[in-house]
Amino acid sequence: MILFERFGFTHTGQATIAVSSVSVMSAVASPDPSRLGFFLLSEESLIQVLLELQSNPSFCVLDSRYINLLFTFRDLSPPPQSTFNHSYPITSPNEYSLFFANCAPESTVSMNVRTELYNLDGREKDFLSAGLTQLPSLYFCFSVLYFAFLAYWIYACLQNKKSVHRIHMLMGLLVVMKALNLLCAAEDKHYVKVTGTPHGWDVLFYIFQFIRVVLLFTVIVLIGTGWSFLKPFLQEKEKKVLMIVIPLQVLANIASIVIGETGPFIKDWVTWNQVFLLVDIICCCAIIFPIVWSIRSLRETSKTDGKAARNLAKLTLFRQFYIVVIGYLYFTRIVVFALRTIAAYKYQWVASAAEEIASLAFYVIIFYMFRPVEKNEYFVLDEEEEEAAELALKDEEFEL
């Protein structure tokens, strides 16, 4: 059984399957053409089919009463053409998986396959799954919000030129990449929705996604180390974190492209998914270390330099940053995944919306915390609060 793709159909859904240049090779007798074919299978029926296969290993899935059989190789035109092309209306709206099954023993199949899965919106074809058709509008709206956010960030930097550091420039560049990434995602999904192919917008999407993700992890690491606004250099161990995270993000983006541009029908698709997940988890863990090191360093410094109020402000800010980063990573990796898993197929867009809302909230909070202002939390020196600050620094609440 080979899974081609999943698609959410409405009551106007259509599935068009075209196969050509079909060749079946067998080491034994000539295979029965009715033992090879294509079928649709709903998520609910998948369990029943798996139970049938488990109870009887020699059972052919094409004989199952739980599948929607489209056609078998018996319906192919006579050799040498061996082609078939037909459209099937979807009578029962649901999310279906398109499978090819080969039940002929010791046989191999070679063929060209073209599939068109779509829902009809009036007379127009909508090639996005029923739960994803809102994505072009969603991504475009968020790209507009990020461009507005960028304009405000530029204004804030111009208003406080003396307090602008190199990290603020990188943060501005990160917003540019996020806005362009979302704009390309909107165009990509729009063209897929209308024509079935992205017309090159997927290339731009992956370019901006790569730059954005690398910049995001770099900015989190650099803020976590206090680079440019607390110290002008990076320590050796902090450089090593960047040297680990950036190459891993290159690998993660290669995996993302393979996953997005192919499908479960290629041999190593599951492996690429596992690589992406593993690399992402390693990067998420790695970027936490510089923040923890900064918090520990501030605690040690606070015991000797006599600047309790200033150290308390820095320590509080870094602990808040630590909590925000952990919350963002937890939500976008675990909660969003859970939403994608449990949401009905018609509401798959909700997970994407939740991810973008969480990302925008993260950007706003981080940019507000580390905005360029002349009198920010780093330089609070209030003599009256020194004693209270010293007591607070001794308190165990600042332990991680």
Phi, psi and chi 1 to 4 in degrees:
 res  aa     phi    psi   chi1   chi2   chi3   chi4
   1 MET       -  128.3  -73.5  170.0   64.5      -
   2 ILE  -119.2  121.8  -61.5  173.1      -      -
   3 LEU   -82.8  123.5  171.0   61.9      -      -
   4 PHE   -88.0  -55.2  -87.5   73.7      -      -
   5 GLU  -168.4  164.0   57.7 -176.4  -49.5      -
   6 ARG  -107.7  147.2  -77.9 -166.4 -177.2   88.4
   7 PHE  -153.6  136.5 -164.4   83.5      -      -
   8 GLY   -91.1  115.2      -      -      -      -
   9 PHE   -99.5  143.4  -69.7  100.3      -      -
  10 THR   -95.4 -170.9   63.4      -      -      -
  11 HIS   -70.0  -10.7   63.0  -76.9      -      -
  12 THR  -104.6   16.5   60.4      -      -      -
  13 GLY   -67.8  149.4      -      -      -      -
  14 GLN  -138.2  143.9  -64.2  -89.1  -22.1      -
  15 ALA  -125.6  119.7      -      -      -      -
  16 THR  -112.2  122.9  -58.5      -      -      -
  17 ILE  -120.3  127.4  -43.8  -66.7      -      -
  18 ALA  -127.1  123.2      -      -      -      -
  19 VAL  -120.5  145.7  -64.6      -      -      -
  20 SER  -148.6  167.6   58.6      -      -      -
  21 SER    49.5   46.8  -54.3      -      -      -
  22 VAL   -78.7  130.8 -179.7      -      -      -
  23 SER  -136.7  125.6  169.2      -      -      -
  24 VAL  -116.9  121.0 -176.7      -      -      -
  25 MET  -111.2  135.3  -55.1  -71.0  -70.7      -
  26 SER  -135.6  140.1  178.5      -      -      -
  27 ALA   -81.3  -18.0      -      -      -      -
  28 VAL  -110.4 -142.5  -70.5      -      -      -
  29 ALA   -67.0  163.7      -      -      -      -
  30 SER   -57.7  125.2 -179.8      -      -      -
  31 PRO   -67.8  148.1   23.3  -30.9      -      -
  32 ASP   -74.1  118.3 -179.4   -2.3      -      -
  33 PRO   -61.3  -20.9   18.3  -29.0      -      -
  34 SER   -75.7   -7.1   66.5      -      -      -
  35 ARG   -91.7    3.3  -60.0  -68.8   83.3 -168.4
  36 LEU  -129.3  133.0  -57.3   96.3      -      -
  37 GLY  -178.7  177.7      -      -      -      -
  38 PHE  -111.2  145.6  -74.6   81.3      -      -
  39 PHE  -151.8  159.6   63.9   92.0      -      -
  40 LEU  -104.2  143.8  -69.3  173.0      -      -
  41 LEU  -140.0  126.3 -175.0   62.8      -      -
  42 SER   -81.2  161.5   67.1      -      -      -
  43 GLU   -60.9  -37.8  -71.1  -66.8  -49.6      -
  44 GLU   -65.4  -37.4  -65.2   81.6    3.9      -
  45 SER   -80.5  -18.4  -58.2      -      -      -
  46 LEU   -58.1  -42.7  177.6   60.8      -      -
  47 ILE   -61.1  -42.8  -60.6  166.5      -      -
  48 GLN   -62.6  -41.2  -59.5  -63.0  -30.6      -
  49 VAL   -65.6  -42.4  169.5      -      -      -
  50 LEU   -62.1  -37.8  -69.7  172.9      -      -
  51 LEU   -65.3  -40.0  -72.6  171.7      -      -
  52 GLU   -61.9  -43.9  -75.0  180.0  -35.1      -
  53 LEU   -68.3  -33.7  -68.7  167.7      -      -
  54 GLN   -70.2  -40.2 -166.9  175.0   15.9      -
  55 SER   -74.2  -26.9   60.8      -      -      -
  56 ASN  -141.3   93.2 -177.4    5.8      -      -
  57 PRO   -57.5  -25.7  -23.2   33.9      -      -
  58 SER   -89.2    1.9   61.2      -      -      -
  59 PHE   -67.9  135.1  176.6   77.2      -      -
  60 CYS   -93.4  125.2 -179.3      -      -      -
  61 VAL   -61.5  -24.5   68.7      -      -      -
  62 LEU   -67.5  -16.2  -64.4  172.7      -      -
  63 ASP   -92.2   -2.8  -63.9  -34.3      -      -
  64 SER   -70.0  141.9  174.2      -      -      -
  65 ARG   -82.7   -4.4   59.9 -167.9  178.1   91.4
  66 TYR   -92.5   -9.3  -63.4  105.2      -      -
  67 ILE   -95.7  160.1   68.4  164.5      -      -
  68 ASN  -103.3   93.5  -66.2  -12.5      -      -
  69 LEU   -69.8  126.9 -176.5   63.4      -      -
  70 LEU   -91.0  -58.7  -60.2  179.4      -      -
  71 PHE  -162.9  159.7   68.2   94.0      -      -
  72 THR  -115.1  174.2   65.1      -      -      -
  73 PHE   -70.0   -7.2  -81.3   15.6      -      -
  74 ARG   -66.9  -25.8 -174.8  174.5  -76.8  173.2
  75 ASP   -85.2   -2.8  -57.6  -51.1      -      -
  76 LEU   -67.7  152.2  -64.6  176.1      -      -
  77 SER   -69.3  156.0   63.3      -      -      -
  78 PRO   -60.0  150.8  -17.8   29.2      -      -
  79 PRO   -58.8  155.3  -20.8   31.7      -      -
  80 PRO   -86.4   -7.7   31.7  -33.8      -      -
  81 GLN   -65.1  -51.1  -75.1   82.5   16.2      -
  82 SER    46.1   62.0  -62.7      -      -      -
  83 THR  -121.7  164.1   60.3      -      -      -
  84 PHE  -157.1  138.4 -175.9   83.1      -      -
  85 ASN  -149.1  120.3 -170.8  -15.6      -      -
  86 HIS  -155.9  150.3 -165.5   69.9      -      -
  87 SER  -108.7  141.0  -70.5      -      -      -
  88 TYR  -124.2  123.1  -58.7   89.3      -      -
  89 PRO   -74.6  143.5   24.7  -30.2      -      -
  90 ILE   -92.3  113.8  -55.4  -58.6      -      -
  91 THR   -83.1  -27.0   53.2      -      -      -
  92 SER  -122.1  108.2  177.0      -      -      -
  93 PRO   -58.8  132.0  -18.1   29.3      -      -
  94 ASN  -177.6  175.8 -154.5  -23.8      -      -
  95 GLU   -92.8  122.7 -174.9  177.4   40.2      -
  96 TYR  -118.2  152.0  -70.3   94.8      -      -
  97 SER  -109.0  134.5  -61.6      -      -      -
  98 LEU   -94.2  120.3  175.3   64.2      -      -
  99 PHE  -118.5  152.4  -77.7   94.8      -      -
 100 PHE  -114.0  135.3  167.3   74.4      -      -
 101 ALA  -123.7  138.0      -      -      -      -
 102 ASN  -123.5  106.7  177.2    4.3      -      -
 103 CYS  -101.1    1.6  -64.5      -      -      -
 104 ALA   -78.5  123.5      -      -      -      -
 105 PRO   -66.8  140.7   22.1  -30.6      -      -
 106 GLU    52.2   45.6  -64.3 -176.4   48.9      -
 107 SER  -127.9  151.1   64.5      -      -      -
 108 THR  -123.7  147.2   56.3      -      -      -
 109 VAL  -122.5  137.2 -177.8      -      -      -
 110 SER  -126.1  131.7  172.3      -      -      -
 111 MET  -165.3  159.5   58.6 -178.3  165.8      -
 112 ASN   -99.6  130.4  -64.8  -37.8      -      -
 113 VAL  -124.2  133.0 -177.1      -      -      -
 114 ARG  -125.3  125.9  177.7 -178.8  169.5   82.0
 115 THR  -118.4  144.1   65.2      -      -      -
 116 GLU  -130.3  108.6  -82.3 -167.6   18.7      -
 117 LEU  -111.6  123.9  -51.3 -178.2      -      -
 118 TYR  -156.7  163.8   56.2   89.4      -      -
 119 ASN  -114.0  144.4  -64.0  -55.6      -      -
 120 LEU   -89.5  124.1  -71.2  170.5      -      -
 121 ASP  -109.1   89.5 -174.8   10.2      -      -
 122 GLY    72.6 -119.3      -      -      -      -
 123 ARG   -99.5   -8.1  -68.2 -174.6  178.5 -179.8
 124 GLU   -86.5  143.5  -59.1  -66.0  -36.9      -
 125 LYS   -86.7  135.7  -67.6  178.7  179.7  178.5
 126 ASP  -114.7  108.1 -177.1  -11.5      -      -
 127 PHE   -86.6    1.2  -69.7   97.0      -      -
 128 LEU   -90.5  142.5  -77.4  178.8      -      -
 129 SER   -56.2  152.1 -179.5      -      -      -
 130 ALA   -52.6  -32.3      -      -      -      -
 131 GLY   -88.8   -2.7      -      -      -      -
 132 LEU  -118.1    0.7  -55.7  176.6      -      -
 133 THR   -66.2  -17.3 -168.5      -      -      -
 134 GLN   -85.8   -8.5  -61.6   86.1   -6.5      -
 135 LEU   -60.7  -41.0  -72.3 -174.5      -      -
 136 PRO   -56.1  -45.9  -26.0   34.8      -      -
 137 SER   -66.3  -40.8  -57.0      -      -      -
 138 LEU   -61.2  -50.1  179.1   76.2      -      -
 139 TYR   -65.7  -37.4  -72.1  145.9      -      -
 140 PHE   -65.0  -42.8 -179.4   74.8      -      -
 141 CYS   -60.8  -42.5  -71.0      -      -      -
 142 PHE   -70.4  -32.8  -86.2   98.7      -      -
 143 SER   -64.8  -38.4   72.0      -      -      -
 144 VAL   -62.9  -42.1  170.3      -      -      -
 145 LEU   -61.7  -40.3  -73.8  173.8      -      -
 146 TYR   -70.0  -35.3  -83.3  100.4      -      -
 147 PHE   -64.9  -38.7  -81.9  118.7      -      -
 148 ALA   -65.0  -40.9      -      -      -      -
 149 PHE   -62.4  -40.3 -175.9   33.6      -      -
 150 LEU   -61.9  -43.1  173.5   64.2      -      -
 151 ALA   -60.3  -41.9      -      -      -      -
 152 TYR   -66.2  -39.2  177.7   76.5      -      -
 153 TRP   -64.7  -42.3 -175.9 -110.8      -      -
 154 ILE   -61.3  -43.4  -67.0  168.6      -      -
 155 TYR   -60.5  -45.0  171.2   76.4      -      -
 156 ALA   -63.5  -38.6      -      -      -      -
 157 CYS   -68.9  -39.6  -70.6      -      -      -
 158 LEU   -68.1  -32.6  -69.0  173.4      -      -
 159 GLN   -71.6  -24.4  -71.2  -67.8  100.6      -
 160 ASN  -129.5   57.0  -60.1  -82.2      -      -
 161 LYS   -57.3  -37.2  -74.0 -178.2 -177.0  177.7
 162 LYS   -67.3  -24.8  -68.6  179.7 -178.6  178.2
 163 SER   -99.2    2.7  -56.1      -      -      -
 164 VAL   -79.5  127.8  172.4      -      -      -
 165 HIS  -114.9  173.9  -62.4  -80.6      -      -
 166 ARG   -61.3  -32.0  -76.2  171.5  -68.8  172.9
 167 ILE   -63.3  -32.8 -169.0   68.3      -      -
 168 HIS   -67.5  -34.3  -63.8  124.6      -      -
 169 MET   -64.5  -44.9  -54.4  -70.0 -172.5      -
 170 LEU   -62.7  -38.7  -88.2  179.8      -      -
 171 MET   -63.6  -40.2  -69.2  161.9   79.5      -
 172 GLY   -63.0  -42.3      -      -      -      -
 173 LEU   -63.2  -36.6 -175.4   59.8      -      -
 174 LEU   -60.9  -42.4  173.4   60.3      -      -
 175 VAL   -64.9  -39.9  178.8      -      -      -
 176 VAL   -58.0  -48.3  172.5      -      -      -
 177 MET   -65.3  -38.0  -69.6  -58.1  132.4      -
 178 LYS   -64.7  -43.7  177.6   66.9  175.2  175.4
 179 ALA   -63.9  -45.2      -      -      -      -
 180 LEU   -67.2  -37.0  -70.0  172.8      -      -
 181 ASN   -60.6  -45.1 -173.3 -152.6      -      -
 182 LEU   -68.8  -37.2  -78.1  167.8      -      -
 183 LEU   -63.1  -43.4 -173.7   63.1      -      -
 184 CYS   -67.8  -35.8  -68.7      -      -      -
 185 ALA   -63.6  -40.6      -      -      -      -
 186 ALA   -63.3  -44.7      -      -      -      -
 187 GLU   -66.8  -41.4  -71.0  -62.9  -43.1      -
 188 ASP   -55.9  -54.7 -179.6  -17.9      -      -
 189 LYS   -65.3  -34.1  -65.0  -63.1  179.4 -173.3
 190 HIS   -63.1  -47.0  167.9   72.7      -      -
 191 TYR   -70.0  -34.7  -82.7  101.0      -      -
 192 VAL   -63.7  -42.2  169.6      -      -      -
 193 LYS   -60.5  -42.3  177.8 -174.4  171.1   85.9
 194 VAL   -87.0  -40.3  174.4      -      -      -
 195 THR  -115.9  -18.5   66.4      -      -      -
 196 GLY    96.4  -13.2      -      -      -      -
 197 THR  -132.5  153.4   56.0      -      -      -
 198 PRO   -81.8   -5.9   25.3  -30.7      -      -
 199 HIS    54.8   39.6  -71.7  -92.2      -      -
 200 GLY    88.3  -13.0      -      -      -      -
 201 TRP   -66.7  -23.2  -78.0   98.7      -      -
 202 ASP   -66.2  -31.8   53.2  -21.4      -      -
 203 VAL   -64.6  -48.7  177.1      -      -      -
 204 LEU   -61.5  -40.2  -75.3  172.4      -      -
 205 PHE   -58.1  -47.1  167.5   75.2      -      -
 206 TYR   -68.9  -34.0  -72.2  119.8      -      -
 207 ILE   -63.1  -51.4  -69.3  169.1      -      -
 208 PHE   -69.2  -32.4  -72.4  124.8      -      -
 209 GLN   -64.7  -42.8  176.8  178.4  -95.8      -
 210 PHE   -60.5  -49.8  168.0   67.4      -      -
 211 ILE   -62.4  -42.5  -60.5  170.0      -      -
 212 ARG   -63.6  -46.5  174.6 -170.6   64.0   80.8
 213 VAL   -65.7  -44.2  173.4      -      -      -
 214 VAL   -61.7  -43.3  169.7      -      -      -
 215 LEU   -63.6  -41.4  -97.9  177.9      -      -
 216 LEU   -60.5  -50.5  175.0   63.2      -      -
 217 PHE   -64.8  -37.8  -80.7   89.0      -      -
 218 THR   -64.3  -45.6  -55.6      -      -      -
 219 VAL   -62.2  -42.4  164.8      -      -      -
 220 ILE   -62.2  -43.9  -69.5  172.6      -      -
 221 VAL   -63.5  -45.5  169.0      -      -      -
 222 LEU   -67.3  -40.4  -68.1  177.2      -      -
 223 ILE   -64.3  -41.6  -70.0  176.3      -      -
 224 GLY   -61.2  -29.6      -      -      -      -
 225 THR   -86.4  -13.8   62.1      -      -      -
 226 GLY    79.8   18.3      -      -      -      -
 227 TRP   -60.8  137.6  175.3   76.4      -      -
 228 SER    78.0  -34.2   89.1      -      -      -
 229 PHE  -104.7  -20.5   52.1   80.6      -      -
 230 LEU  -109.3  -35.2  -76.0 -175.0      -      -
 231 LYS  -149.1  147.8   58.2 -173.1 -179.1 -173.1
 232 PRO   -85.9    1.2   29.7  -31.9      -      -
 233 PHE  -139.0  166.3   58.2   88.3      -      -
 234 LEU  -108.1  141.5  -69.9  174.6      -      -
 235 GLN   -74.6  164.3  -66.4  175.5   -2.2      -
 236 GLU   -59.1  -43.1 -159.0   59.7   37.6      -
 237 LYS   -67.9  -30.1   61.6 -177.1  179.0 -178.9
 238 GLU   -72.1  -37.2  -66.3  162.6   -8.7      -
 239 LYS   -62.9  -37.7  -71.8  177.8 -176.9  174.8
 240 LYS   -64.0  -36.7  -76.6  177.4 -178.3  175.3
 241 VAL   -60.9  -45.6  170.8      -      -      -
 242 LEU   -64.0  -38.2  -78.8  175.9      -      -
 243 MET   -68.1  -22.6  -73.7  167.5   66.0      -
 244 ILE   -85.3  -46.9  -68.5  167.6      -      -
 245 VAL   -66.6  -45.0  167.6      -      -      -
 246 ILE   -65.6  -49.4  -67.9  173.4      -      -
 247 PRO   -61.4  -36.0  -22.4   32.9      -      -
 248 LEU   -64.9  -35.4  -77.2  176.2      -      -
 249 GLN   -68.6  -31.5  -81.6  -55.0  -49.6      -
 250 VAL   -62.1  -46.0  173.2      -      -      -
 251 LEU   -63.3  -41.9  178.7   59.2      -      -
 252 ALA   -62.1  -38.3      -      -      -      -
 253 ASN   -72.5  -33.6  -84.1  -87.5      -      -
 254 ILE   -62.5  -44.8  -68.6  169.2      -      -
 255 ALA   -61.4  -40.7      -      -      -      -
 256 SER   -61.8  -40.4  174.6      -      -      -
 257 ILE   -66.2  -44.7  -67.4  166.9      -      -
 258 VAL   -60.6  -44.6  172.7      -      -      -
 259 ILE   -63.5  -44.9  -66.4  163.2      -      -
 260 GLY   -73.6  -35.2      -      -      -      -
 261 GLU   -94.2   -9.9  -69.1  -57.4  -61.3      -
 262 THR  -114.8 -134.6   57.8      -      -      -
 263 GLY  -178.1 -178.0      -      -      -      -
 264 PRO   -65.9   -6.5   21.6  -31.0      -      -
 265 PHE   -80.1  -14.3   48.5   84.0      -      -
 266 ILE   -84.3  156.8   69.2  162.2      -      -
 267 LYS   -61.1  -44.2 -167.0  174.6 -178.9 -179.0
 268 ASP  -105.4   24.1  -61.8  -42.5      -      -
 269 TRP   -61.6  -43.1 -166.8   75.4      -      -
 270 VAL   -64.7  -40.0  172.9      -      -      -
 271 THR   -61.5  -43.0  -54.7      -      -      -
 272 TRP   -63.3  -37.1  -80.6  108.7      -      -
 273 ASN   -62.0  -42.7  -86.7  -84.1      -      -
 274 GLN   -67.1  -38.8  -69.0  166.8  -19.9      -
 275 VAL   -61.5  -46.8  166.6      -      -      -
 276 PHE   -59.2  -46.0  177.2   76.4      -      -
 277 LEU   -63.6  -45.9 -170.9   62.7      -      -
 278 LEU   -63.3  -46.3  177.6   63.9      -      -
 279 VAL   -64.2  -41.1  168.6      -      -      -
 280 ASP   -62.4  -42.5 -163.3   46.8      -      -
 281 ILE   -64.0  -42.8  -70.7  168.7      -      -
 282 ILE   -61.1  -44.4  -66.7  169.9      -      -
 283 CYS   -64.6  -41.8  -71.4      -      -      -
 284 CYS   -62.7  -37.0  -70.2      -      -      -
 285 CYS   -71.9  -41.0  -66.9      -      -      -
 286 ALA   -63.2  -39.2      -      -      -      -
 287 ILE   -73.0  -11.5   63.1  172.7      -      -
 288 ILE   -76.8  -31.1  -62.6  -58.5      -      -
 289 PHE   -57.6  -47.5  -75.9  105.0      -      -
 290 PRO   -59.7  -34.7  -24.6   34.5      -      -
 291 ILE   -66.6  -43.7  -50.6  171.3      -      -
 292 VAL   -63.1  -42.1  175.2      -      -      -
 293 TRP   -61.6  -41.4  -66.7  -26.1      -      -
 294 SER   -64.1  -41.5  -68.3      -      -      -
 295 ILE   -64.2  -43.6  -68.0  171.5      -      -
 296 ARG   -65.3  -41.5  -75.1  179.2  178.5  170.9
 297 SER   -61.8  -42.5  175.0      -      -      -
 298 LEU   -64.6  -37.0  -75.1  167.7      -      -
 299 ARG   -65.4  -41.6  -79.6 -169.9   60.5   78.9
 300 GLU   -66.7  -43.8  -67.1  -58.9  -44.9      -
 301 THR   -62.8  -39.2  -53.2      -      -      -
 302 SER   -62.0  -21.7   66.8      -      -      -
 303 LYS   -79.3  -15.9  -65.8  173.4 -176.7  175.9
 304 THR  -122.1  -28.8   56.9      -      -      -
 305 ASP   -88.8   -9.5   69.6   -5.3      -      -
 306 GLY    72.8   14.7      -      -      -      -
 307 LYS  -111.8   69.0  -62.8  174.8 -178.5  176.6
 308 ALA   -63.4  -45.1      -      -      -      -
 309 ALA   -63.3  -44.2      -      -      -      -
 310 ARG   -64.5  -45.8 -179.7 -177.3  -69.3 -162.1
 311 ASN   -65.0  -36.9  -72.0  -37.5      -      -
 312 LEU   -62.2  -42.7  177.1   63.1      -      -
 313 ALA   -63.4  -44.6      -      -      -      -
 314 LYS   -63.2  -45.0  -68.6  176.7 -173.9  174.8
 315 LEU   -62.5  -43.5 -160.8   52.1      -      -
 316 THR   -60.2  -44.3  -56.3      -      -      -
 317 LEU   -64.9  -42.6 -162.0   62.3      -      -
 318 PHE   -68.7  -34.3  -89.7   89.1      -      -
 319 ARG   -67.5  -38.7  -73.5 -168.2   75.6 -106.4
 320 GLN   -64.3  -41.6  -71.4  169.8  -10.8      -
 321 PHE   -61.4  -43.6  178.7   58.2      -      -
 322 TYR   -57.3  -47.1  174.2   80.6      -      -
 323 ILE   -65.5  -42.2  -68.5  163.8      -      -
 324 VAL   -64.3  -43.9  170.0      -      -      -
 325 VAL   -63.5  -46.4  169.9      -      -      -
 326 ILE   -59.5  -45.2  -67.9  -73.0      -      -
 327 GLY   -61.4  -42.7      -      -      -      -
 328 TYR   -64.1  -47.1  169.0   72.3      -      -
 329 LEU   -64.3  -41.0  -65.3  175.5      -      -
 330 TYR   -63.2  -46.0  177.6   84.6      -      -
 331 PHE   -67.4  -48.0 -170.4   90.4      -      -
 332 THR   -73.5  -23.0   53.0      -      -      -
 333 ARG   -95.4  -39.4  -91.4   65.6 -177.9  175.6
 334 ILE  -103.4  -51.9  -62.1  172.1      -      -
 335 VAL   -65.4  -43.5  176.0      -      -      -
 336 VAL   -63.7  -40.8  170.0      -      -      -
 337 PHE   -60.8  -42.6  174.6   77.2      -      -
 338 ALA   -62.8  -41.3      -      -      -      -
 339 LEU   -62.2  -42.7  -79.9  172.5      -      -
 340 ARG   -63.4  -33.3  -75.7 -156.8  172.5   97.7
 341 THR   -76.0  -42.5  -53.9      -      -      -
 342 ILE   -93.0  -20.2   62.8  173.5      -      -
 343 ALA   -68.5  141.8      -      -      -      -
 344 ALA   -61.4  153.5      -      -      -      -
 345 TYR   -58.8  -27.8   77.4   96.7      -      -
 346 LYS   -73.2  -14.8  -72.7 -176.5 -179.6  178.9
 347 TYR  -119.1   29.3  -58.6  103.4      -      -
 348 GLN   -63.2  -26.7  -73.2  -67.5  -55.2      -
 349 TRP   -65.6  -22.7   62.9  -88.6      -      -
 350 VAL   -61.5  -39.1  171.7      -      -      -
 351 ALA   -62.7  -41.9      -      -      -      -
 352 SER   -65.5  -40.4  -61.2      -      -      -
 353 ALA   -62.8  -44.1      -      -      -      -
 354 ALA   -62.1  -40.5      -      -      -      -
 355 GLU   -64.1  -43.1 -175.2  174.0   10.4      -
 356 GLU   -69.9  -36.5  -66.7  -53.2  -32.4      -
 357 ILE   -64.3  -44.4  -69.3  166.8      -      -
 358 ALA   -63.2  -41.0      -      -      -      -
 359 SER   -64.8  -43.7  -63.9      -      -      -
 360 LEU   -63.9  -42.7 -177.5   59.3      -      -
 361 ALA   -61.2  -41.5      -      -      -      -
 362 PHE   -61.9  -47.3  174.7   74.0      -      -
 363 TYR   -60.5  -46.4  -81.6   66.3      -      -
 364 VAL   -61.4  -46.0  169.3      -      -      -
 365 ILE   -64.4  -48.4  -67.5  167.1      -      -
 366 ILE   -64.6  -43.0  -63.8  -55.2      -      -
 367 PHE   -68.0  -33.4  -81.4   55.1      -      -
 368 TYR   -69.5  -42.9  176.5   77.0      -      -
 369 MET   -62.9  -37.0  -72.5  168.8   67.5      -
 370 PHE  -116.0   33.8  -63.3   94.6      -      -
 371 ARG   -71.8  154.6   67.4 -163.3 -176.5  -78.2
 372 PRO   -79.0  103.6   26.7  -29.7      -      -
 373 VAL  -132.8  148.3  -71.3      -      -      -
 374 GLU   -68.0  -39.1  -72.4 -176.1   23.9      -
 375 LYS  -115.8   78.7  -71.0 -174.5  178.9  180.0
 376 ASN  -101.1 -174.1   65.1   11.6      -      -
 377 GLU   -63.7  -21.5  -69.1   86.7  -21.0      -
 378 TYR   -70.3  -26.1  -69.1  117.1      -      -
 379 PHE  -116.6   26.1  -53.0  107.4      -      -
 380 VAL   -72.3  119.1  173.6      -      -      -
 381 LEU  -132.5   84.5  -76.0  173.4      -      -
 382 ASP  -110.3  109.9 -169.2  -23.3      -      -
 383 GLU   -58.2  -35.0  -65.6  -62.0  -31.6      -
 384 GLU   -66.3  -24.0  -65.7  177.7    6.0      -
 385 GLU   -96.3   -0.8  -66.1  179.5   -2.3      -
 386 GLU   -56.7  -46.8  -80.5  -66.0  -39.7      -
 387 GLU   -64.7  -44.8  -75.6 -173.4   27.0      -
 388 ALA   -61.4  -38.7      -      -      -      -
 389 ALA   -65.9  -41.1      -      -      -      -
 390 GLU   -62.3  -41.2  -76.7  175.3   15.5      -
 391 LEU   -64.3  -41.9  -71.6  170.4      -      -
 392 ALA   -63.7  -37.6      -      -      -      -
 393 LEU   -66.7  -28.2  -77.0  167.7      -      -
 394 LYS   -78.6  -18.3  -70.0  175.1 -175.7  176.0
 395 ASP   -67.8  142.8 -160.5  -30.0      -      -
 396 GLU   -74.9   -5.3  -69.3  -56.5  -48.8      -
 397 GLU   -64.6  -17.0   68.2  170.9  -40.4      -
 398 PHE   -88.9    0.1  -77.0   97.7      -      -
 399 GLU   -71.9  142.6  -68.6  -70.4   -6.7      -
 400 LEU   -78.6      -  -71.2  173.6      -      -
